[in-house]
């Protein structure tokens, strides 16, 4: 870990020392704005999905600054508030998406999504929720890889060592080979590429996109001593499993999503009510929550050492694995299946 931090610090110093060739020069000299404007993104959305609403998780990114420059203080603010800060222990398991939700408290059996069930609710926090979208032409011109790391951090300079560490981890995660059998995945840096990957993975361009509602706070929900009751469950996709794509917002100065498909899945919109309701004024958890839950049905390729299996007394393949989506996640499904 110390070697990684030394390398990142060295690369930051190199980039800030004036390296401005190749990729950086091409990007900085372009007349195309770095960031896509809300009007551009709205126009694109309406052209491909007329009369279908934009998910709130995508709208959050539209509130980010636009134009060719973002003030350094503004950039640092967005990063410090919304970045996924990795601890040394986290970095060791960062690459495997399954391990990012591997904590026993974040995983649920599908049987809990029944009216009247009571659970301790855990929804992970959203990452880089307000990072701006790059203009498609710019996004397509940047090879997002660790091989181009010095060029990439120079483009976003000044970059602190902690910011660079998170950027390196994100790029490494995007390059890591598949961890679950049959998984399809890609890191996307524009709305167009996100839609394109989802259409390719699902075999159709006629899609619907969903996100967890705004009543889920950006910092997520952790209720170790506060239980929630399932008040209502609505199937977004048929009870018969179907194929979907989930895109997770990643730690980066601009919008970057890790999109993957581990199919088949069943998707639910779950309404939960906190026990005690509004009678607990000091509670940091919301009284009512409406969130999307993804259940992976084929779990044969999942890590057999997850404590989830020990808790259930089962092995991978014997039960589905479910988790709630964060405020920043986007779910894509064929329109015909929703």
Buried (B, 14 or more C-beta within 10 A) or exposed (E): EEEBBEBBBEBBEBBEEEBBEEBBEBBEEBEEBBBBBBEBBEEBBEEBBEEEEBBBBBBBBBEBEBEBEBEEEEBBEBBEEBBBEBEEEEBEEBBBBBBBBBBEBBBBBBEBBEEEBEBBBBBBBBBBBBBBBBBBEBBEBBEBEBEBBBBBBBBBBEBEBBBBBBBBBBBBBBEEEBBBEEBBBBBBBBBBBBBBBBBBBBEBBEBBBBBBBEEBBBBBBBBEEBBBBBBEBEEBBEEEBBBBBBBBBBBBBBBBBBBBBBBBBBBBBBBBBBBEEEEEEEBEBBBBBBBBBBBBBBBEBBBEEBEBBEEBEEEBEEBBBBBBBBBBBBBBBBEEBB
